Amino acid sequence: MDPKVRNIIVVAVVVVIVVAGLGLYYVRAHASSSATTCGTPLKETNPIEIDQAETIPDNIDPAATFSTPGWALVQQVYQGLVQYNGSSYTSFVGVLAKNWTSANNPLTNFTEYTFNLWPGATFSNGDPYNAYVQWYSFYRSLLLEQGPQFILEQNFFSTNFNSSSPLSYGSNLSAVQAANTTLVNDLNTWNFGNPTGPEVAAMETANQSFQVLSPTSIQLNLGFGYLESNYTYLLASLSAPNSYAVDPVVVDAHGGVVEGDITNDWLATNALGTGQYTLSGYNDVSGGGYTLTPWAGYWGKSAAATEPWNAMLQPANSTIQISFQEEPDVTISDLKTGAVATASFAYLGPSSIQELQGNPCLNVQVLPTVYGSTSGSWWIYLNQSVYPFNNLSVREAIAHAINYQQIIQEAFGGYGSQWVGPVPPSYPYYNPDNLTPYQYNLTLAQQEIANSPCADGKCSGDTIKYEYIDLGDWASVGTLLENDLSQIGLSILPSEIELTQLYSLQTVNTDGVCTSATSSYGGPYYMGQEFYTSDYISPDDWTQNDFVSSGSANECMAGFNSVALPSYNATLDQLAYSAAATTDPTVLKADYAQMTSVMYNSYSEIWLIVPYSVSVQSIYLHGFIQNPMASAEPYALLFNTQWAS
């Protein structure tokens, strides 16, 4: 089970603005002067109408969804132990967990977290939630081996119910397979609402990743995953959907648990959880959508009354109607006419931003840097295993032949900023040595190309296919790049692909060959556009994607450190994993400085732009709480506090 061959999260709102500061936590009253000049009220206030332009959930099973629109839905219906505290992306509040403690386990020398659960929690069908159900949900998520599995597998692993010789990520494969077969049978046959004595004893077995202490208490034991560490960002990782509770009774009624890369067809398009909303009318096609209705019997009402400051527990105010719009122009029109209260865009160009900013009925808000970094930081990959990119001078020439500011101004209308990777701006340990972003310097680029195998126009006859995603203004970026590289004797052919095709290019096919190296989608593509969006805010979420040799943006794309520096491959991989497991700030700064420097001087990934990010909503939408890790439209963790006037 490879922890890092995985998809990327689809960008929810990718126009992004770099502004210093943190996320804002507020409830809008909107009794502003703009309301007096707006002559177009909302057509509906309950339900709150929302357009989702160009993107549809990949799956709505919490253990399988790995896209922003999928997470947006799942976060409303399901719940986990903890969630981000309002707009903060560094502090957390309990949801299904009333509180928690952590301590060092002297037997393993790793941290153990004990979560005490709210008593009386139920799913919307009345089935009970308890520590046994949470135990079931965690192990089910690991067994399904879907894209987000790595989030749990960094720290946890399957169980063999053996306290003296427990399973870990490094265990013998045959032992793991045998244990998993037993575990699948257990998950499919036990009654987690009322388990038997022997079943309870198995769940209470010490030295397993997830250990039940009582019906309302569960202990998470770190150190069994591939990081083998006391992970700094554990609470952030637990806020991701694949840690959310699912109802074993519902899963059993629809095929049960099946180990491996097999999704549950019913849960892929249906949802039933402990959260504030129930789902109806789900239709995952363009023109479709879904309805979220406040759950009248929501278990958390009494808990929320004791914690009025905890927005993640509060019951829902209004029904939410999401519509999937194929054409962004329709969504823009809906915003301007009051047909919708807010919207999500896969991409929103500068002209559209300016058009919406001029509407007195809309709040178009510039968001801090961290929002843009989280939504998507973009770069160009050069595959170092293939001529001419296997030559350092060629790669460096390309880096200095690109007119970055022209791209930012002409393709993005100035709504963007350069960056230095692999960690994005505003994240912990971003560019510790303050390296200058790659600079446009045509003289230097021509000198580098003259010292390469492409000197004297030797590469001018070889057309290099360059893939870019069919999204927003990236076609114009391709044209600008084509012109820039022609000045150093390189000819590229920009080729438009879809986002799902980019996912495929990142993978190794059944023949053991990278799809990017085949003719798929018009390839091979040894050069192209790449980006990443965060699963949660931590520097290692990025380095395990584009620095580690098996990362999805690396192995089949840039090939960084697996080709450029083969003798250091294992050392560099270990550097990334070690940094993810370290808490000493001095060591971390040195580790991330080294990773940044190695990539910077390799020129395998030409860091291009962090687009700016904005949110757009009606002035009549209230109770909007933003968070950079939020997936609901736009940048809301939950809809529960929202209401419209």
BELHUFEN-V397310 format. One record per residue. RES is the residue in one small letter. D_LAST is the distance of its C-alpha to the last C-alpha in Angstrom with 1 decimal. Layout:
res:RES d_last:D_LAST
res:RES d_last:D_LAST
//
This chain:
res:m d_last:49.8
res:d d_last:49.0
res:p d_last:46.2
res:k d_last:45.1
res:v d_last:45.5
res:r d_last:41.8
res:n d_last:39.0
res:i d_last:36.5
res:i d_last:32.7
res:v d_last:31.0
res:v d_last:29.0
res:a d_last:25.2
res:v d_last:24.4
res:v d_last:27.7
res:v d_last:27.3
res:v d_last:27.8
res:i d_last:28.5
res:v d_last:31.1
res:v d_last:30.1
res:a d_last:31.7
res:g d_last:29.9
res:l d_last:28.2
res:g d_last:24.8
res:l d_last:22.0
res:y d_last:20.4
res:y d_last:17.3
res:v d_last:13.9
res:r d_last:11.7
res:a d_last:10.0
res:h d_last:9.8
res:a d_last:10.8
res:s d_last:13.3
res:s d_last:15.5
res:s d_last:14.4
res:a d_last:11.1
res:t d_last:13.6
res:t d_last:15.6
res:c d_last:13.1
res:g d_last:13.8
res:t d_last:12.2
res:p d_last:8.5
res:l d_last:7.8
res:k d_last:10.2
res:e d_last:8.8
res:t d_last:5.9
res:n d_last:8.8
res:p d_last:11.1
res:i d_last:9.8
res:e d_last:12.4
res:i d_last:14.8
res:d d_last:18.0
res:q d_last:21.1
res:a d_last:23.7
res:e d_last:27.4
res:t d_last:27.6
res:i d_last:27.9
res:p d_last:28.7
res:d d_last:32.5
res:n d_last:32.5
res:i d_last:30.2
res:d d_last:33.0
res:p d_last:32.4
res:a d_last:36.1
res:a d_last:36.2
res:t d_last:33.0
res:f d_last:33.7
res:s d_last:31.0
res:t d_last:27.6
res:p d_last:25.7
res:g d_last:27.8
res:w d_last:27.0
res:a d_last:23.2
res:l d_last:23.4
res:v d_last:26.1
res:q d_last:24.4
res:q d_last:21.7
res:v d_last:24.3
res:y d_last:27.3
res:q d_last:28.0
res:g d_last:30.9
res:l d_last:32.7
res:v d_last:30.8
res:q d_last:28.0
res:y d_last:27.2
res:n d_last:25.9
res:g d_last:22.4
res:s d_last:23.0
res:s d_last:26.7
res:y d_last:29.1
res:t d_last:32.1
res:s d_last:31.1
res:f d_last:30.2
res:v d_last:29.0
res:g d_last:30.2
res:v d_last:28.4
res:l d_last:31.0
res:a d_last:33.4
res:k d_last:33.2
res:n d_last:35.4
res:w d_last:38.2
res:t d_last:41.4
res:s d_last:43.8
res:a d_last:47.5
res:n d_last:50.5
res:n d_last:52.4
res:p d_last:56.1
res:l d_last:57.2
res:t d_last:55.2
res:n d_last:54.5
res:f d_last:50.9
res:t d_last:47.7
res:e d_last:46.5
res:y d_last:42.9
res:t d_last:42.4
res:f d_last:38.9
res:n d_last:38.4
res:l d_last:35.9
res:w d_last:33.5
res:p d_last:35.4
res:g d_last:34.1
res:a d_last:31.8
res:t d_last:31.7
res:f d_last:30.6
res:s d_last:28.2
res:n d_last:31.3
res:g d_last:32.8
res:d d_last:35.4
res:p d_last:36.1
res:y d_last:35.3
res:n d_last:38.1
res:a d_last:40.3
res:y d_last:42.3
res:v d_last:39.3
res:q d_last:38.4
res:w d_last:42.0
res:y d_last:42.0
res:s d_last:38.8
res:f d_last:40.3
res:y d_last:43.6
res:r d_last:42.1
res:s d_last:40.2
res:l d_last:43.5
res:l d_last:45.5
res:l d_last:43.2
res:e d_last:44.2
res:q d_last:41.1
res:g d_last:39.9
res:p d_last:38.0
res:q d_last:41.1
res:f d_last:42.4
res:i d_last:39.5
res:l d_last:41.1
res:e d_last:44.6
res:q d_last:44.8
res:n d_last:45.2
res:f d_last:45.9
res:f d_last:48.2
res:s d_last:49.3
res:t d_last:51.5
res:n d_last:55.0
res:f d_last:54.8
res:n d_last:57.7
res:s d_last:57.2
res:s d_last:60.4
res:s d_last:59.9
res:p d_last:56.2
res:l d_last:54.8
res:s d_last:53.3
res:y d_last:52.4
res:g d_last:56.0
res:s d_last:57.5
res:n d_last:60.0
res:l d_last:58.4
res:s d_last:60.3
res:a d_last:59.4
res:v d_last:55.7
res:q d_last:56.0
res:a d_last:57.8
res:a d_last:55.4
res:n d_last:52.4
res:t d_last:54.0
res:t d_last:54.4
res:l d_last:50.8
res:v d_last:49.4
res:n d_last:51.4
res:d d_last:50.2
res:l d_last:46.5
res:n d_last:47.2
res:t d_last:49.2
res:w d_last:48.2
res:n d_last:45.9
res:f d_last:43.4
res:g d_last:41.9
res:n d_last:45.3
res:p d_last:47.8
res:t d_last:51.6
res:g d_last:53.6
res:p d_last:55.0
res:e d_last:51.6
res:v d_last:50.2
res:a d_last:53.2
res:a d_last:52.7
res:m d_last:49.1
res:e d_last:50.4
res:t d_last:53.1
res:a d_last:53.3
res:n d_last:53.1
res:q d_last:50.6
res:s d_last:47.4
res:f d_last:45.2
res:q d_last:46.9
res:v d_last:45.8
res:l d_last:46.7
res:s d_last:45.3
res:p d_last:42.8
res:t d_last:40.1
res:s d_last:41.6
res:i d_last:42.3
res:q d_last:44.2
res:l d_last:43.7
res:n d_last:47.0
res:l d_last:47.0
res:g d_last:49.9
res:f d_last:50.4
res:g d_last:48.5
res:y d_last:49.8
res:l d_last:48.9
res:e d_last:51.1
res:s d_last:49.2
res:n d_last:47.0
res:y d_last:44.0
res:t d_last:41.9
res:y d_last:38.6
res:l d_last:38.8
res:l d_last:35.5
res:a d_last:33.8
res:s d_last:35.7
res:l d_last:34.8
res:s d_last:31.1
res:a d_last:31.8
res:p d_last:31.1
res:n d_last:34.9
res:s d_last:35.1
res:y d_last:32.5
res:a d_last:33.7
res:v d_last:34.4
res:d d_last:35.7
res:p d_last:39.5
res:v d_last:39.6
res:v d_last:37.2
res:v d_last:39.1
res:d d_last:42.4
res:a d_last:41.3
res:h d_last:40.6
res:g d_last:43.6
res:g d_last:43.8
res:v d_last:44.4
res:v d_last:46.5
res:e d_last:47.7
res:g d_last:47.5
res:d d_last:45.5
res:i d_last:44.3
res:t d_last:40.7
res:n d_last:39.5
res:d d_last:38.5
res:w d_last:36.3
res:l d_last:34.4
res:a d_last:34.0
res:t d_last:31.6
res:n d_last:30.5
res:a d_last:29.0
res:l d_last:29.2
res:g d_last:28.7
res:t d_last:27.9
res:g d_last:24.4
res:q d_last:21.0
res:y d_last:20.6
res:t d_last:22.8
res:l d_last:23.5
res:s d_last:24.0
res:g d_last:24.8
res:y d_last:26.1
res:n d_last:27.8
res:d d_last:29.1
res:v d_last:30.0
res:s d_last:28.6
res:g d_last:26.1
res:g d_last:25.5
res:g d_last:23.0
res:y d_last:21.9
res:t d_last:19.4
res:l d_last:18.6
res:t d_last:18.0
res:p d_last:17.6
res:w d_last:21.2
res:a d_last:21.6
res:g d_last:24.9
res:y d_last:24.1
res:w d_last:27.2
res:g d_last:25.5
res:k d_last:23.6
res:s d_last:26.7
res:a d_last:27.4
res:a d_last:24.0
res:a d_last:24.5
res:t d_last:27.6
res:e d_last:26.1
res:p d_last:22.7
res:w d_last:23.1
res:n d_last:23.5
res:a d_last:20.2
res:m d_last:22.2
res:l d_last:23.0
res:q d_last:19.7
res:p d_last:18.6
res:a d_last:15.7
res:n d_last:12.2
res:s d_last:11.2
res:t d_last:13.4
res:i d_last:14.1
res:q d_last:15.8
res:i d_last:18.2
res:s d_last:20.1
res:f d_last:23.4
res:q d_last:24.0
res:e d_last:27.6
res:e d_last:27.1
res:p d_last:25.1
res:d d_last:25.0
res:v d_last:22.9
res:t d_last:20.3
res:i d_last:20.4
res:s d_last:19.9
res:d d_last:17.0
res:l d_last:15.3
res:k d_last:16.3
res:t d_last:15.3
res:g d_last:11.7
res:a d_last:13.4
res:v d_last:12.5
res:a d_last:10.1
res:t d_last:13.3
res:a d_last:17.0
res:s d_last:20.3
res:f d_last:23.5
res:a d_last:27.1
res:y d_last:27.9
res:l d_last:26.2
res:g d_last:28.8
res:p d_last:29.0
res:s d_last:28.6
res:s d_last:25.4
res:i d_last:24.1
res:q d_last:25.2
res:e d_last:23.6
res:l d_last:20.2
res:q d_last:20.7
res:g d_last:21.2
res:n d_last:17.8
res:p d_last:15.7
res:c d_last:12.4
res:l d_last:13.5
res:n d_last:14.6
res:v d_last:18.0
res:q d_last:19.5
res:v d_last:23.2
res:l d_last:24.1
res:p d_last:27.3
res:t d_last:30.5
res:v d_last:30.2
res:y d_last:27.3
res:g d_last:29.5
res:s d_last:32.5
res:t d_last:30.8
res:s d_last:29.4
res:g d_last:32.8
res:s d_last:35.8
res:w d_last:38.2
res:w d_last:42.0
res:i d_last:45.0
res:y d_last:47.5
res:l d_last:51.2
res:n d_last:53.2
res:q d_last:56.1
res:s d_last:58.3
res:v d_last:58.7
res:y d_last:60.6
res:p d_last:59.9
res:f d_last:57.2
res:n d_last:59.7
res:n d_last:61.0
res:l d_last:59.4
res:s d_last:60.3
res:v d_last:58.5
res:r d_last:55.3
res:e d_last:55.6
res:a d_last:56.3
res:i d_last:53.1
res:a d_last:51.1
res:h d_last:52.5
res:a d_last:52.5
res:i d_last:48.7
res:n d_last:47.1
res:y d_last:43.9
res:q d_last:42.5
res:q d_last:43.0
res:i d_last:41.1
res:i d_last:38.2
res:q d_last:38.2
res:e d_last:38.9
res:a d_last:37.2
res:f d_last:34.2
res:g d_last:33.9
res:g d_last:34.6
res:y d_last:31.7
res:g d_last:33.9
res:s d_last:36.7
res:q d_last:40.0
res:w d_last:40.6
res:v d_last:43.6
res:g d_last:43.4
res:p d_last:43.6
res:v d_last:41.0
res:p d_last:37.9
res:p d_last:36.8
res:s d_last:35.2
res:y d_last:36.5
res:p d_last:39.2
res:y d_last:42.6
res:y d_last:41.5
res:n d_last:44.6
res:p d_last:46.4
res:d d_last:49.2
res:n d_last:46.9
res:l d_last:48.6
res:t d_last:47.9
res:p d_last:45.9
res:y d_last:48.3
res:q d_last:49.3
res:y d_last:50.2
res:n d_last:53.9
res:l d_last:55.7
res:t d_last:59.1
res:l d_last:58.7
res:a d_last:57.3
res:q d_last:60.4
res:q d_last:62.7
res:e d_last:61.2
res:i d_last:61.5
res:a d_last:65.1
res:n d_last:65.9
res:s d_last:64.5
res:p d_last:65.8
res:c d_last:63.7
res:a d_last:65.9
res:d d_last:67.4
res:g d_last:64.9
res:k d_last:66.0
res:c d_last:62.5
res:s d_last:61.6
res:g d_last:62.6
res:d d_last:60.5
res:t d_last:57.0
res:i d_last:54.5
res:k d_last:51.5
res:y d_last:48.2
res:e d_last:45.2
res:y d_last:41.7
res:i d_last:38.4
res:d d_last:36.9
res:l d_last:33.8
res:g d_last:32.5
res:d d_last:35.2
res:w d_last:37.8
res:a d_last:40.1
res:s d_last:40.5
res:v d_last:41.3
res:g d_last:44.0
res:t d_last:45.5
res:l d_last:45.6
res:l d_last:47.2
res:e d_last:49.7
res:n d_last:50.8
res:d d_last:50.9
res:l d_last:53.2
res:s d_last:55.4
res:q d_last:56.6
res:i d_last:58.2
res:g d_last:59.7
res:l d_last:57.1
res:s d_last:55.7
res:i d_last:52.4
res:l d_last:50.9
res:p d_last:47.0
res:s d_last:46.0
res:e d_last:42.5
res:i d_last:41.6
res:e d_last:38.5
res:l d_last:36.9
res:t d_last:38.4
res:q d_last:41.8
res:l d_last:41.5
res:y d_last:41.1
res:s d_last:44.3
res:l d_last:46.2
res:q d_last:45.7
res:t d_last:47.6
res:v d_last:51.2
res:n d_last:52.2
res:t d_last:54.6
res:d d_last:57.6
res:g d_last:56.7
res:v d_last:55.8
res:c d_last:52.6
res:t d_last:50.6
res:s d_last:50.2
res:a d_last:54.0
res:t d_last:54.2
res:s d_last:53.6
res:s d_last:50.3
res:y d_last:47.5
res:g d_last:50.1
res:g d_last:51.3
res:p d_last:53.0
res:y d_last:50.5
res:y d_last:52.2
res:m d_last:49.8
res:g d_last:46.1
res:q d_last:42.5
res:e d_last:41.1
res:f d_last:38.1
res:y d_last:36.8
res:t d_last:33.5
res:s d_last:33.4
res:d d_last:33.6
res:y d_last:33.0
res:i d_last:33.6
res:s d_last:37.4
res:p d_last:40.2
res:d d_last:42.2
res:d d_last:39.6
res:w d_last:40.5
res:t d_last:44.2
res:q d_last:44.7
res:n d_last:43.3
res:d d_last:45.0
res:f d_last:47.9
res:v d_last:49.3
res:s d_last:51.7
res:s d_last:50.0
res:g d_last:46.4
res:s d_last:44.6
res:a d_last:44.4
res:n d_last:48.0
res:e d_last:50.5
res:c d_last:50.2
res:m d_last:48.8
res:a d_last:50.1
res:g d_last:52.7
res:f d_last:52.4
res:n d_last:55.0
res:s d_last:56.3
res:v d_last:58.2
res:a d_last:58.2
res:l d_last:59.5
res:p d_last:60.8
res:s d_last:63.0
res:y d_last:60.1
res:n d_last:57.7
res:a d_last:57.9
res:t d_last:57.9
res:l d_last:54.7
res:d d_last:52.9
res:q d_last:54.0
res:l d_last:52.8
res:a d_last:49.2
res:y d_last:49.4
res:s d_last:51.1
res:a d_last:48.3
res:a d_last:45.7
res:a d_last:47.8
res:t d_last:48.5
res:t d_last:46.9
res:d d_last:49.3
res:p d_last:47.4
res:t d_last:50.7
res:v d_last:51.6
res:l d_last:48.2
res:k d_last:48.3
res:a d_last:51.7
res:d d_last:50.8
res:y d_last:47.8
res:a d_last:49.8
res:q d_last:52.5
res:m d_last:50.2
res:t d_last:48.6
res:s d_last:52.0
res:v d_last:53.6
res:m d_last:50.9
res:y d_last:50.8
res:n d_last:54.5
res:s d_last:54.5
res:y d_last:52.3
res:s d_last:51.4
res:e d_last:47.7
res:i d_last:46.8
res:w d_last:43.5
res:l d_last:41.6
res:i d_last:38.0
res:v d_last:34.9
res:p d_last:32.2
res:y d_last:29.4
res:s d_last:25.9
res:v d_last:22.5
res:s d_last:19.0
res:v d_last:16.5
res:q d_last:12.7
res:s d_last:9.9
res:i d_last:9.1
res:y d_last:5.3
res:l d_last:6.7
res:h d_last:7.8
res:g d_last:11.0
res:f d_last:12.9
res:i d_last:16.7
res:q d_last:19.2
res:n d_last:22.8
res:p d_last:25.6
res:m d_last:26.8
res:a d_last:23.5
res:s d_last:23.5
res:a d_last:20.0
res:e d_last:18.2
res:p d_last:18.4
res:y d_last:20.4
res:a d_last:18.5
res:l d_last:20.9
res:l d_last:18.6
res:f d_last:15.2
res:n d_last:15.4
res:t d_last:13.4
res:q d_last:10.4
res:w d_last:6.9
res:a d_last:3.8
res:s d_last:0.0
//
